[in-house]
Amino acid sequence: MRIALDAMGGDFAPDEILNGALESIPHLDKDDTLILVGPAELIESKLSAKNLSKFADAIKIVNATEVIGMDESPIDAIRKKRDSSISVMTKLAADGQADGVISAGNTGACVAACQMRMRNIEGVNRPGIAVVFPTFEGPVTMCDVGANIACKPINFYQYAVMSCLYSKNLLGIANPRVGIMSIGEEDAKGNETVKKARELIKSDPKINFIGNIEGRDIFKGKCDVAICDGFVGNVVLKLTEGLVDGLFKLIKHEIMQESWFLAWKFKPIVMRMYRKYDYNEYGGALLMGVNGTCVICHGSSKSRTIKNAITACRKFHNLGINGQIKEYLAASAIRGADE
């Protein structure tokens, strides 16, 4: 598999991105190739001090002279910076020179570039970012968490379809329970878009739809798939990250206040729990609905995150979910313009 990696994306680029790429190489197949996209001279200088002779066949560098900042307008940046690492990376995929792309850079720019260069899967109106929340009751897939903040009812329906296939293939859940995020469980709750989306999803008999869910239901085991627009999903995602981090800091503080010996005894348990909720362990989130495989990483990704993202990208690609999405939507009786 050929994986194009945005070497300039993220808060700690390029060093942590390159380190993550190198750490992943021993875990790749002999036919896999990592394509590092960014300023060639800079990347070569960063790599020159490392002993890469045994990894030479696994690495390729593609020059990109521009970088899109995290605070830049996605559409404007893609149009103006045609030689940015994100633009070049997605063009490689569009031209059939890469099978997957990974970026920890500007999420909006990455989504826009994938849509403009790689295009959407036939039948998909807008792509969505899917993440998996590990809960005590089992994993919950949420889509969208940031690709599309102004969803239409048809987008919600397509997110439900794609997330179900994701849940079945990646998590092994045979008949995922699908809920739509709202402000109450009753059918009358929610804005007009959510209400119309609920009727669309409910009209597909192949989807195990359970109706409205509330934010607290995600961690109570009520559903396997939670559907929402990118605005709500991103708020939930960031709130969860902050809450998990805060809770573990509080637990650590309270245990150490009690006893150093108790802290030493509990350390392996706390670390094991933390790893289950640490986004670095999962690498990144899949951008579903585009032709090809795109993994979007957290802006603060370190080398471990990137290494795991590369592993995740290979897994997503090998599952062949895109073909299943196209086939499902082609056979579905539910149609709708993006209105």
HUDA-V739479 format. One record per residue. PHI is phi in radians with two decimals (none if undefined). PSI is psi in whole degrees, 0 to 359 (* if undefined). D_CENTER is the distance of its C-alpha to the mean C-alpha in Angstrom with 1 decimal. Layout:
{{PHI;PSI;D_CENTER} {PHI;PSI;D_CENTER}}
//
This chain:
{{none;140;18.9} {-1.81;116;18.6} {-1.99;119;15.4} {-1.57;128;15.6} {-2.08;125;14.4} {-1.25;99;14.7} {-1.24;344;17.4} {-1.87;8;17.9} {-1.60;133;14.6} {1.94;168;14.3} {-1.22;336;17.1} {-2.05;23;18.5} {-1.36;151;18.5} {-1.61;350;20.1} {-1.02;308;21.5} {-1.19;328;18.6} {-1.15;314;16.5} {-1.16;320;19.6} {-1.08;318;20.4} {-1.11;321;17.1} {-1.09;315;17.7} {-1.16;322;21.3} {-1.15;334;20.4} {-1.43;338;18.3} {-1.00;317;21.2} {-1.06;342;23.4} {-1.70;0;20.8} {-1.57;162;20.4} {-1.34;160;22.8} {-1.13;338;25.8} {-1.61;358;24.8} {-1.36;148;21.3} {-2.34;135;21.1} {-1.75;123;19.0} {-1.82;109;19.5} {-1.55;118;19.5} {-1.89;123;19.5} {2.88;188;21.4} {-1.04;114;25.1} {-1.03;316;26.8} {-1.10;319;29.6} {-1.13;313;27.4} {-1.10;316;25.2} {-1.11;322;28.3} {-1.19;323;30.0} {-1.18;326;27.3} {-1.52;342;27.4} {-1.08;329;31.1} {-1.37;351;31.9} {-1.73;150;30.0} {-1.43;96;31.5} {-1.92;10;29.5} {-1.00;321;32.2} {-1.39;350;30.9} {-1.89;4;27.4} {-0.97;321;28.8} {-1.27;343;28.0} {-1.65;353;24.3} {-2.10;136;23.7} {-2.36;140;24.1} {-1.95;130;24.1} {-2.07;125;23.7} {-1.26;136;25.1} {-2.51;121;23.5} {-1.54;347;25.8} {-2.07;158;23.8} {-2.29;135;20.9} {-1.61;122;19.0} {-1.27;160;19.2} {-1.17;337;16.8} {-1.75;6;19.4} {-1.43;151;20.3} {-1.15;122;20.1} {-0.95;306;17.4} {-1.13;314;19.7} {-1.06;319;22.7} {-1.14;318;21.1} {-1.13;320;20.0} {-1.25;321;23.5} {-1.49;325;25.4} {-1.83;75;23.7} {-1.25;343;23.7} {-1.88;26;23.9} {-1.31;160;20.9} {-1.07;324;18.5} {-1.20;316;15.7} {-1.12;314;18.3} {-1.14;318;19.8} {-1.04;312;16.7} {-1.26;332;15.7} {-1.18;324;19.5} {-1.02;318;19.7} {-1.17;318;17.3} {-1.12;327;19.3} {-1.53;5;22.5} {1.35;17;21.7} {-1.71;356;21.7} {-2.51;143;18.2} {-1.67;340;16.3} {-2.64;155;12.8} {-2.30;148;11.5} {-2.39;135;9.6} {-2.57;141;9.9} {-1.89;15;10.1} {-1.51;207;12.3} {-1.01;111;12.9} {-1.06;313;9.8} {-1.05;319;12.4} {-1.17;321;14.1} {-1.14;316;11.3} {-1.09;314;10.7} {-1.10;318;14.5} {-1.15;321;15.2} {-1.10;318;13.2} {-1.16;318;15.2} {-1.29;321;18.4} {-1.65;307;18.4} {-1.44;335;16.6} {1.23;165;17.4} {-1.48;157;16.2} {-1.08;142;17.0} {-0.97;125;20.5} {1.76;346;20.7} {-1.69;124;17.4} {-1.37;314;18.2} {-2.46;137;15.0} {-1.28;162;11.3} {-2.42;148;8.9} {-1.62;126;5.3} {-1.91;132;5.4} {-2.16;159;5.6} {-1.98;123;8.8} {-1.63;119;11.7} {-1.37;121;14.4} {-2.15;167;17.6} {-1.09;332;21.3} {-1.59;358;21.6} {2.19;169;18.6} {-1.25;142;14.8} {-2.15;125;13.7} {-1.58;128;10.7} {-2.06;135;10.2} {-2.61;128;9.5} {-1.87;153;9.5} {-2.12;27;8.5} {2.68;353;9.5} {-1.38;325;9.8} {-2.42;103;13.3} {-1.53;352;15.5} {-2.17;74;18.5} {-1.34;150;18.0} {-1.84;162;20.8} {-0.93;320;21.8} {-1.12;329;20.9} {-1.13;316;17.3} {-1.02;315;17.2} {-1.07;314;18.9} {-1.18;327;16.6} {-1.11;322;13.6} {-1.13;316;15.8} {-1.07;308;16.7} {-1.13;320;13.3} {-1.19;325;12.1} {-1.10;315;15.4} {-1.15;323;15.2} {-1.07;312;11.8} {-1.11;319;13.7} {-1.15;312;16.8} {-1.34;315;15.7} {-1.47;322;13.2} {-1.85;351;14.9} {1.28;25;18.4} {-1.60;112;19.1} {-1.10;318;21.8} {-2.38;77;22.1} {-1.03;136;19.2} {-1.45;125;20.6} {-1.92;129;19.0} {-2.18;153;19.6} {-1.90;130;19.2} {-1.17;130;18.9} {-2.62;185;22.3} {-1.70;12;25.0} {-3.12;158;27.0} {-1.34;336;27.3} {-1.19;147;30.2} {-1.04;332;29.8} {-1.32;348;31.5} {-1.45;148;28.8} {1.92;163;26.1} {-1.38;178;26.4} {-1.11;324;27.5} {-1.12;315;24.2} {-1.12;319;23.0} {-1.10;315;26.4} {-1.16;321;26.3} {-1.12;321;22.8} {-1.05;318;24.1} {-1.17;322;27.0} {-1.11;311;25.0} {-1.11;319;22.8} {-1.11;333;26.0} {-1.36;351;27.8} {-1.65;108;25.8} {-1.19;344;27.6} {-1.46;352;25.1} {-1.73;128;22.5} {-1.43;76;23.4} {-1.54;130;23.2} {-1.89;1;24.5} {1.65;206;24.6} {-1.20;144;23.7} {-2.30;157;22.1} {-1.83;165;22.2} {-0.94;321;19.8} {-1.19;339;21.8} {-1.22;338;21.5} {-1.03;321;17.9} {-1.73;8;19.4} {-1.82;3;22.6} {1.40;19;21.7} {-1.38;333;22.5} {-2.45;165;19.6} {-1.86;339;17.0} {-2.35;130;14.8} {-2.08;124;14.8} {-1.86;137;14.6} {-2.83;173;14.9} {-1.43;168;14.7} {-1.15;334;12.2} {-1.19;307;15.0} {-1.09;314;15.6} {-1.08;320;12.0} {-1.21;323;11.4} {-1.11;315;14.8} {-1.07;315;14.3} {-1.06;309;11.3} {-1.20;324;13.4} {-1.10;317;16.5} {-1.11;316;15.4} {-1.04;314;14.4} {-1.15;320;17.8} {-1.15;316;19.7} {-1.08;314;18.7} {-1.07;316;19.7} {-1.15;319;22.8} {-1.12;318;23.9} {-1.24;328;23.8} {-1.14;320;25.7} {-1.15;316;28.2} {-1.06;314;28.6} {-1.05;316;29.2} {-1.09;314;31.7} {-1.16;321;33.6} {-1.17;318;33.9} {-1.21;329;35.2} {-1.15;327;37.6} {-1.28;309;39.0} {-3.00;136;39.6} {-1.13;324;38.5} {-1.15;319;39.3} {-1.12;320;37.2} {-1.09;319;34.2} {-1.12;320;34.8} {-1.21;324;34.9} {-1.53;347;31.8} {-0.95;312;29.6} {-1.08;325;28.3} {-1.21;314;27.5} {-1.10;318;25.7} {-1.14;321;23.7} {-1.12;319;22.8} {-1.15;317;21.7} {-1.11;320;19.7} {-1.06;330;17.7} {-1.16;333;16.5} {-1.97;8;14.9} {-1.56;119;14.0} {-1.08;337;10.3} {-1.10;332;11.9} {-1.24;334;12.6} {-1.70;350;9.2} {1.41;295;8.3} {-2.99;182;4.6} {-1.94;145;1.2} {-1.46;130;3.6} {-1.50;102;5.6} {-1.51;141;8.4} {1.88;357;12.0} {-1.86;154;12.6} {-1.26;111;15.0} {1.99;183;13.6} {-2.00;122;10.4} {-2.20;126;7.9} {-1.99;125;5.2} {-1.85;124;4.7} {-1.79;162;6.4} {-1.10;144;8.6} {-1.06;333;11.8} {-1.70;24;14.0} {-1.05;137;12.6} {-1.84;183;15.6} {-1.02;320;16.7} {-1.09;322;15.7} {-1.08;313;12.0} {-1.14;318;12.2} {-1.02;315;14.4} {-1.22;330;12.0} {-1.15;322;9.1} {-1.14;319;12.0} {-1.10;317;12.9} {-1.13;320;9.7} {-1.06;317;9.8} {-1.10;319;13.4} {-1.16;314;12.9} {-1.02;314;10.7} {-1.07;315;13.3} {-1.22;340;16.2} {-1.29;338;15.5} {1.12;38;16.3} {-1.16;326;14.4} {-1.01;317;14.9} {-1.09;323;18.6} {-1.21;322;18.6} {-1.09;312;17.0} {-1.04;316;19.6} {-1.14;317;22.3} {-1.10;310;21.6} {-1.18;328;21.6} {-1.14;326;24.6} {-1.54;347;26.5} {-1.27;142;25.6} {-1.44;351;28.4} {-1.51;119;26.2} {-2.19;163;26.1} {3.05;136;25.7} {-1.24;167;25.4} {-1.38;74;22.9} {-2.33;*;25.4}}
//
